[in-house]
């Protein structure tokens, strides 16, 4: 019963963390916009937080693999609570940006620590697919509820109330982590055996299955995230609806993600995780491509839900694949590097997407983003085909997955 209880705590922690973080950033964006009246200042807020997470993540992963993940999650949550509370009384844009960087750096430790702990719980019987399905669903729910909670607190009280709420979520996560019975000790090591930040790339690329899958998922994310800038313009210029249309479209995608991660992903066969991730990418791109091509709101809502389901399956399969094909002692570095690559891809895509919307319009951007995402997924599927036999071989006894000489990582 203890692994099940610990998984419930971790699932709740991930959901609360996601909701609190995005709610606080949304509230800060409103505060920065009202105080500076500058779109560049608002963009710099997101850039500071996301870039800090991307840059610090490999180092955070190495720290997680060196020390006890549970204790690190407690410490990171405590520090993030202090930073969130300080943000509520910090005047001026420079101070807000500086503390947002610190908040992102704290997440660079907390996120891989949560991932490592989920792997430790899954190894006790929960299974990587089932555990990650619940975690991903909680994250999606947090992303759905968080902005509403943040906006509601700002409207009813102030930005400070939203940031106080965020600080409270970090306290709750720390208390939850303190209740965990599952431990995932690190390995300090020495010399080449000492966990290093740069090990993460090797962990994701030495194994051909992970190398192909990671390349496809990161590449397709650059294509897919170009559409983020286009959605708001698409509903107004092409679907001819107001803010309610955008809300319906984004909600349809999120509902699809929840269903994909909770219902479809756990049914994927253990040896088909990489294939499921790539096919999820194809479905994700096809959903946006079809919605832009047909450009009728009811049809677009259905196709966004389908695309979101592919997105949910892809995320769960990718997390479970890393849990299965990377040695447990290296989970922190592997996932932190994967998260850093994803953040860099999204930052790149946001810049490209903004330019494309101004150049070819919102509908054209969605068509390109959807088609490119689906094409990258199909290409990856073709490249992966010769390795499908390897998908059914044992992973943690595979020399590619666990040999410290080939991985550059300790295996304990």
Secondary structure per residue as TSV (DSSP state, phi and psi in degrees):
chain	resnum	aa	ss	phi	psi
A	1	X	-	360.0	-27.2
A	2	X	H	-64.3	-42.8
A	3	X	H	-59.6	-39.4
A	4	X	H	-64.3	-42.7
A	5	X	H	-63.6	-43.5
A	6	X	H	-64.5	-38.4
A	7	X	H	-64.6	-40.1
A	8	X	H	-60.2	-42.2
A	9	X	H	-63.3	-44.2
A	10	X	H	-66.7	-40.3
A	11	X	H	-60.5	-45.9
A	12	X	H	-62.8	-39.8
A	13	X	H	-63.0	-42.8
A	14	X	H	-64.5	-44.6
A	15	X	H	-63.1	-45.0
A	16	X	H	-64.9	-40.9
A	17	X	H	-62.4	-47.6
A	18	X	H	-61.8	-45.9
A	19	X	H	-64.7	-44.4
A	20	X	H	-64.8	-42.6
A	21	X	H	-64.1	-50.8
A	22	X	H	-71.3	-31.1
A	23	X	H	-65.4	-41.1
A	24	X	H	-68.4	-42.3
A	25	X	H	-64.6	-39.9
A	26	X	H	-62.6	-42.3
A	27	X	H	-65.3	-41.5
A	28	X	H	-64.1	-37.1
A	29	X	H	-62.1	-41.2
A	30	X	H	-63.4	-43.8
A	31	X	H	-62.4	-45.7
A	32	X	H	-65.6	-40.1
A	33	X	H	-64.5	-42.7
A	34	X	H	-70.4	-31.7
A	35	X	H	-89.0	-24.2
A	36	X	H	-115.2	-22.8
A	37	X	-	55.0	35.6
A	38	X	-	-127.0	122.9
A	39	X	H	-66.6	-33.0
A	40	X	H	-64.7	-37.7
A	41	X	H	-65.9	-40.9
A	42	X	H	-63.7	-43.8
A	43	X	H	-61.9	-37.6
A	44	X	H	-66.0	-29.6
A	45	X	H	-63.5	-50.4
A	46	X	H	-64.1	-40.0
A	47	X	H	-62.4	-43.4
A	48	X	H	-60.8	-45.3
A	49	X	H	-70.1	-48.8
A	50	X	H	-70.5	-39.4
A	51	X	H	-68.3	-37.1
A	52	X	H	-61.3	-42.7
A	53	X	H	-63.4	-42.5
A	54	X	H	-65.9	-43.1
A	55	X	H	-72.7	-40.6
A	56	X	H	-83.0	-18.6
A	57	X	H	-55.8	-47.7
A	58	X	H	-59.0	-36.7
A	59	X	H	-70.5	-38.3
A	60	X	H	-62.5	-40.2
A	61	X	H	-62.1	-40.8
A	62	X	H	-64.6	-39.9
A	63	X	H	-62.4	-42.3
A	64	X	H	-62.2	-38.1
A	65	X	H	-77.6	-10.4
A	66	X	H	-94.8	-24.8
A	67	X	S	-127.7	177.9
A	68	X	-	-70.4	118.9
A	69	X	H	-63.0	-36.5
A	70	X	H	-63.0	-47.5
A	71	X	H	-64.9	-36.8
A	72	X	H	-65.8	-38.6
A	73	X	H	-64.8	-39.2
A	74	X	H	-63.0	-47.2
A	75	X	H	-65.9	-43.8
A	76	X	H	-63.9	-41.0
A	77	X	H	-64.9	-40.0
A	78	X	H	-63.4	-43.9
A	79	X	H	-67.4	-37.8
A	80	X	H	-67.5	-33.5
A	81	X	H	-63.2	-41.7
A	82	X	H	-64.3	-43.7
A	83	X	H	-64.9	-43.9
A	84	X	H	-62.1	-40.2
A	85	X	H	-65.8	-38.6
A	86	X	H	-67.1	-34.0
A	87	X	H	-59.9	-32.0
A	88	X	T	-64.3	-22.8
A	89	X	T	-121.5	19.9
A	90	X	-	-95.1	116.2
A	91	X	-	-86.2	153.5
A	92	X	S	83.6	145.5
A	93	X	H	-63.8	-42.1
A	94	X	H	-57.4	-42.4
A	95	X	H	-66.4	-40.5
A	96	X	H	-62.8	-43.1
A	97	X	H	-65.7	-41.1
A	98	X	H	-62.7	-45.3
A	99	X	H	-70.1	-29.8
A	100	X	H	-65.5	-35.9
A	101	X	H	-63.4	-45.0
A	102	X	H	-63.1	-38.8
A	103	X	H	-63.2	-41.8
A	104	X	H	-65.1	-38.5
A	105	X	H	-65.1	-36.1
A	106	X	H	-64.9	-38.8
A	107	X	H	-64.7	-27.9
A	108	X	H	-64.7	-19.8
A	109	X	H	-97.3	-42.5
A	110	X	H	-64.6	-41.8
A	111	X	H	-64.9	-51.2
A	112	X	H	-66.0	-27.3
A	113	X	H	-65.9	-43.3
A	114	X	H	-61.2	-43.1
A	115	X	H	-62.8	-44.1
A	116	X	H	-63.2	-39.6
A	117	X	H	-68.4	-37.9
A	118	X	H	-61.7	-40.6
A	119	X	H	-62.4	-40.0
A	120	X	H	-65.5	-39.0
A	121	X	H	-69.8	-42.4
A	122	X	I	-61.2	-35.7
A	123	X	I	-67.2	-17.0
A	124	X	I	-89.1	4.9
A	125	X	I	135.1	-18.9
A	126	X	I	-69.0	-30.9
A	127	X	-	84.2	138.1
A	128	X	H	-63.2	-39.3
A	129	X	H	-65.4	-51.1
A	130	X	H	-63.9	-42.3
A	131	X	H	-63.9	-46.4
A	132	X	H	-71.6	-27.8
A	133	X	H	-63.1	-43.7
A	134	X	H	-69.0	-39.8
A	135	X	H	-64.6	-46.3
A	136	X	H	-65.4	-37.1
A	137	X	H	-63.5	-43.8
A	138	X	H	-61.9	-39.6
A	139	X	H	-63.3	-43.9
A	140	X	H	-63.4	-41.7
A	141	X	H	-63.5	-39.9
A	142	X	H	-61.3	-42.5
A	143	X	H	-66.2	-28.1
A	144	X	H	-78.2	-43.5
A	145	X	H	-83.5	-33.3
A	146	X	H	-54.3	-52.8
A	147	X	H	-61.5	-35.7
A	148	X	H	-65.3	-43.3
A	149	X	H	-65.0	-44.1
A	150	X	H	-62.4	-46.9
A	151	X	H	-64.3	-39.3
A	152	X	H	-63.9	-41.8
A	153	X	H	-67.0	-38.3
A	154	X	H	-64.6	-43.9
A	155	X	H	-66.3	-40.2
A	156	X	H	-81.4	-36.0
A	157	X	T	-126.9	-85.7
A	158	X	-	-166.1	173.5
A	159	X	H	-62.1	-35.7
A	160	X	H	-59.3	-35.5
A	161	X	H	-66.1	-39.8
A	162	X	H	-65.4	-39.1
A	163	X	H	-72.0	-33.5
A	164	X	H	-65.0	-38.0
A	165	X	H	-61.6	-42.6
A	166	X	H	-62.2	-43.2
A	167	X	H	-60.2	-39.4
A	168	X	H	-63.6	-35.7
A	169	X	H	-65.2	-37.7
A	170	X	H	-66.2	-38.2
A	171	X	H	-62.3	-42.3
A	172	X	H	-62.9	-40.1
A	173	X	H	-64.5	-44.0
A	174	X	H	-61.4	-42.2
A	175	X	H	-65.2	-39.9
A	176	X	H	-63.1	-42.6
A	177	X	H	-62.4	-35.6
A	178	X	H	-66.2	-22.0
A	179	X	T	-85.9	-9.2
A	180	X	-	-67.4	137.6
A	181	X	-	-96.5	-22.9
A	182	X	-	-72.3	132.4
A	183	X	-	-117.7	145.2
A	184	X	-	-132.0	83.1
A	185	X	-	-68.0	151.8
A	186	X	-	-90.5	-176.9
A	187	X	-	-131.9	103.4
A	188	X	-	-63.5	-45.1
A	189	X	-	58.8	-170.4
A	190	X	-	-158.1	152.1
A	191	X	G	61.9	-132.6
A	192	X	G	-66.8	-22.1
A	193	X	G	-83.5	-9.2
A	194	X	S	-74.3	127.4
A	195	X	-	-56.9	128.0
A	196	X	-	-123.6	153.9
A	197	X	T	-60.4	-37.5
A	198	X	T	-74.7	-7.6
A	199	X	H	-66.1	-26.2
A	200	X	H	-57.7	-43.1
A	201	X	H	-60.9	-42.5
A	202	X	H	-63.3	-38.5
A	203	X	H	-63.6	-31.9
A	204	X	H	-90.8	-14.0
A	205	X	H	-114.8	-20.8
A	206	X	S	-69.9	-35.1
A	207	X	S	-81.8	119.6
A	208	X	H	-60.6	-33.7
A	209	X	H	-64.1	-48.2
A	210	X	H	-67.8	-36.8
A	211	X	H	-61.2	-48.4
A	212	X	H	-65.6	-46.5
A	213	X	H	-63.5	-44.6
A	214	X	H	-62.7	-44.3
A	215	X	H	-59.6	-42.8
A	216	X	H	-67.3	-45.0
A	217	X	H	-66.0	-40.7
A	218	X	H	-70.7	-44.4
A	219	X	H	-62.6	-42.9
A	220	X	H	-68.6	-27.8
A	221	X	H	-68.2	-35.3
A	222	X	H	-60.4	-44.2
A	223	X	H	-67.7	-48.5
A	224	X	H	-65.9	-42.0
A	225	X	H	-71.4	-12.1
A	226	X	T	-61.5	-24.5
A	227	X	T	-77.4	-13.7
A	228	X	H	-59.1	-43.6
A	229	X	H	-69.1	-20.6
A	230	X	H	-89.7	-23.7
A	231	X	H	-57.0	-46.7
A	232	X	H	-63.4	-38.4
A	233	X	H	-74.2	-32.6
A	234	X	H	-63.4	-44.6
A	235	X	H	-67.6	-31.4
A	236	X	H	-84.5	-46.1
A	237	X	H	-81.8	-34.0
A	238	X	T	-106.8	-46.2
A	239	X	S	-85.3	-13.8
A	240	X	-	57.4	45.8
A	241	X	-	-124.6	164.5
A	242	X	-	-92.1	-155.9
A	243	X	H	-56.0	-30.9
A	244	X	H	-63.1	-33.8
A	245	X	H	-65.0	-41.3
A	246	X	H	-65.2	-41.7
A	247	X	H	-60.9	-42.8
A	248	X	H	-64.2	-41.4
A	249	X	H	-64.3	-48.1
A	250	X	H	-67.6	-35.0
A	251	X	H	-67.4	-38.9
A	252	X	H	-60.9	-42.5
A	253	X	H	-62.8	-44.1
A	254	X	H	-67.5	-39.9
A	255	X	H	-60.9	-42.0
A	256	X	H	-60.8	-41.5
A	257	X	H	-61.0	-44.7
A	258	X	H	-61.9	-45.6
A	259	X	H	-65.3	-40.9
A	260	X	I	-63.7	-42.9
A	261	X	I	-75.8	-34.4
A	262	X	I	-90.7	-34.4
A	263	X	I	-100.5	-50.3
A	264	X	I	-83.4	-45.2
A	265	X	G	-59.6	-41.7
A	266	X	G	-63.9	-15.4
A	267	X	G	-88.7	-1.4
A	268	X	S	-72.3	133.0
A	269	X	-	-63.3	146.7
A	270	X	G	-55.9	-36.7
A	271	X	G	-83.1	-0.1
A	272	X	G	-114.7	20.2
A	273	X	H	-63.3	-44.7
A	274	X	H	-64.3	-44.4
A	275	X	H	-61.5	-42.2
A	276	X	H	-62.6	-39.8
A	277	X	H	-63.4	-41.6
A	278	X	H	-71.5	-41.7
A	279	X	H	-67.2	-33.9
A	280	X	H	-61.1	-37.5
A	281	X	H	-63.1	-42.3
A	282	X	H	-61.8	-46.2
A	283	X	H	-63.1	-41.5
A	284	X	H	-58.3	-49.9
A	285	X	H	-66.9	-39.0
A	286	X	H	-63.8	-36.2
A	287	X	H	-60.2	-48.0
A	288	X	H	-70.8	-37.7
A	289	X	H	-60.4	-47.3
A	290	X	H	-64.6	-40.4
A	291	X	H	-63.6	-41.4
A	292	X	H	-70.7	-35.4
A	293	X	H	-70.5	-41.2
A	294	X	H	-83.9	-39.8
A	295	X	-	55.4	45.6
A	296	X	-	-125.5	127.8
A	297	X	H	-53.5	-51.7
A	298	X	H	-58.8	-41.2
A	299	X	H	-67.1	-40.7
A	300	X	H	-61.1	-38.3
A	301	X	H	-63.1	-43.0
A	302	X	H	-64.4	-45.7
A	303	X	H	-69.8	-32.5
A	304	X	H	-66.3	-38.0
A	305	X	H	-63.7	-40.4
A	306	X	H	-64.8	-45.8
A	307	X	H	-61.0	-40.3
A	308	X	H	-63.3	-36.7
A	309	X	H	-62.6	-42.6
A	310	X	H	-60.7	-39.6
A	311	X	H	-60.9	-44.5
A	312	X	H	-63.6	-43.9
A	313	X	H	-62.3	-43.7
A	314	X	H	-59.1	-46.8
A	315	X	H	-63.9	-44.4
A	316	X	H	-66.1	-44.8
A	317	X	H	-62.4	-39.4
A	318	X	H	-65.2	-45.1
A	319	X	H	-62.6	-46.1
A	320	X	H	-65.1	-35.5
A	321	X	H	-63.8	-41.9
A	322	X	H	-65.5	-41.5
A	323	X	H	-59.8	-39.7
A	324	X	H	-79.3	-35.7
A	325	X	H	-103.8	-0.6
A	326	X	S	-116.6	138.2
A	327	X	-	-57.5	140.3
A	328	X	G	-52.5	-35.5
A	329	X	G	-67.8	-13.1
A	330	X	G	-112.6	9.5
A	331	X	H	-59.4	-38.5
A	332	X	H	-60.5	-49.6
A	333	X	H	-66.5	-42.2
A	334	X	H	-63.1	-48.3
A	335	X	H	-73.4	-35.2
A	336	X	H	-62.4	-40.1
A	337	X	H	-68.1	-41.1
A	338	X	H	-60.3	-43.2
A	339	X	H	-64.6	-39.2
A	340	X	H	-64.4	-42.3
A	341	X	H	-62.4	-41.0
A	342	X	H	-63.3	-44.0
A	343	X	H	-63.5	-42.2
A	344	X	H	-63.8	-38.8
A	345	X	H	-63.4	-42.2
A	346	X	H	-68.5	-39.1
A	347	X	H	-63.5	-42.0
A	348	X	H	-62.8	-43.9
A	349	X	H	-65.7	-37.8
A	350	X	H	-61.7	-40.3
A	351	X	H	-66.3	-45.8
A	352	X	H	-64.8	-42.4
A	353	X	H	-61.4	-40.8
A	354	X	H	-61.4	-40.7
A	355	X	H	-66.8	-41.1
A	356	X	H	-66.6	-39.0
A	357	X	H	-60.2	-41.7
A	358	X	H	-71.7	-23.3
A	359	X	H	-93.5	-49.7
A	360	X	H	-117.1	2.8
A	361	X	H	88.2	165.5
A	362	X	H	-65.8	-45.3
A	363	X	H	-64.5	-42.8
A	364	X	H	-61.8	-39.4
A	365	X	H	-63.3	-43.0
A	366	X	H	-63.7	-40.2
A	367	X	H	-62.2	-46.1
A	368	X	H	-65.8	-45.8
A	369	X	H	-62.0	-46.2
A	370	X	H	-65.0	-45.6
A	371	X	H	-65.0	-42.5
A	372	X	H	-66.0	-40.0
A	373	X	H	-62.0	-48.0
A	374	X	H	-63.7	-39.7
A	375	X	H	-66.1	-41.8
A	376	X	H	-63.4	-41.0
A	377	X	H	-62.7	-43.1
A	378	X	H	-66.2	-40.4
A	379	X	H	-62.6	-43.3
A	380	X	H	-62.1	-39.3
A	381	X	H	-61.5	-40.8
A	382	X	H	-65.9	-41.0
A	383	X	H	-69.1	-33.9
A	384	X	H	-74.1	-23.9
A	385	X	G	-50.3	-45.7
A	386	X	G	-60.9	-17.9
A	387	X	G	-99.7	5.6
A	388	X	T	-62.3	-28.8
A	389	X	T	-64.3	-37.8
A	390	X	G	-66.5	-22.4
A	391	X	G	-63.3	-23.6
A	392	X	G	-99.0	4.8
A	393	X	S	-87.2	156.9
A	394	X	-	-58.5	141.0
A	395	X	S	-97.5	-44.8
A	396	X	T	-79.3	-9.6
A	397	X	T	-102.9	0.1
A	398	X	S	-72.4	125.8
A	399	X	H	-54.7	-33.1
A	400	X	H	-62.2	-34.5
A	401	X	H	-84.9	-26.7
A	402	X	H	-127.9	-5.3
A	403	X	-	-71.8	116.3
A	404	X	H	-65.2	-27.8
A	405	X	H	-68.2	-35.2
A	406	X	H	-88.6	-27.6
A	407	X	H	-92.6	-24.0
A	408	X	S	70.7	23.9
A	409	X	S	-139.2	147.1
A	410	X	-	-71.7	148.8
A	411	X	-	-127.2	111.4
A	412	X	-	-126.4	360.0
